[in-house]
Amino acid sequence: MILEVENAVRSYFVLRSQMRGEPGISPLQRRLERYDDEAGIENDAHQRAEEWRSRSVAAGLPGHLNPLIAYCSTRDLASLVNMLTGGSGKKTWRRIGHALRSLAPVRDAVMHNQLIDEAALLRLYALRAEV
């Protein structure tokens, strides 16, 4: 269920970005820029996703099989959706972005085989229904 929700949100973000974006520019570029204290540089969602893909390839995984959006963290994805819809009147998608961010810890727990309670599961069902 988490995979279904995340993929639907990722697909929505990519589609909306392509409709509004600049040709030849990744929808992750120049978005969610942050200063990385460890590296001493500023990076954006595109660079962070590229770094994740590079780590996956270095670990022996086939990075070319996945689109770059697959290497975007759930928290970044939530922020990207909120950024994309902020001010456009898409209240439902802003709620989805906020819900996705609040469920990121639940997602992380499930992905690491940790048990969750019924309340967290109900929140996942509600988010899936809204998406």
VENMOUR-V843788 format. One record per pair of residues at least 24 apart in sequence whose C-alpha atoms are under 10 Angstrom apart, sorted by the first residue. I is the first residue (numbers start at 0). J is the second residue. Records with the same first field share a line. If there is no record, write none. Layout:
# VENMOUR-V843788
I = J + J
This chain:
# VENMOUR-V843788
0 = 120 + 123 + 124 + 127
1 = 102 + 103 + 105 + 106 + 109 + 110 + 123 + 124 + 126 + 127
2 = 106 + 110
3 = 127 + 130
4 = 99 + 123 + 124 + 126 + 127 + 128 + 129 + 130
5 = 69 + 73 + 76 + 77 + 99 + 106 + 127 + 130
6 = 68 + 69
7 = 127 + 130
8 = 73 + 76 + 77 + 80 + 92 + 95 + 96 + 99 + 127 + 130
9 = 68 + 69 + 71 + 73 + 76 + 77 + 79 + 80
10 = 68 + 69
11 = 80 + 92 + 130
12 = 68 + 76 + 77 + 79 + 80 + 81 + 83 + 84 + 92
13 = 68 + 80
15 = 80 + 83 + 84
16 = 79 + 80 + 83
19 = 83
25 = 67 + 68
26 = 67 + 68 + 79
27 = 67 + 68 + 71 + 75 + 76 + 79
30 = 75 + 78 + 79 + 82 + 83
31 = 75 + 76 + 78 + 79 + 82
44 = 68 + 70 + 71 + 72 + 75 + 76 + 79
45 = 70 + 71
46 = 71
47 = 71 + 72 + 75
48 = 72 + 75
72 = 103
73 = 99 + 100 + 102 + 103 + 104 + 106 + 107
74 = 99 + 100 + 101 + 102 + 103 + 104
75 = 99 + 100
76 = 100
77 = 101 + 102 + 103
91 = 129 + 130
92 = 129 + 130
94 = 126 + 129 + 130
95 = 125 + 126 + 127 + 129 + 130
96 = 126 + 130
98 = 122 + 123 + 125 + 126 + 129
99 = 123 + 126 + 127
102 = 126
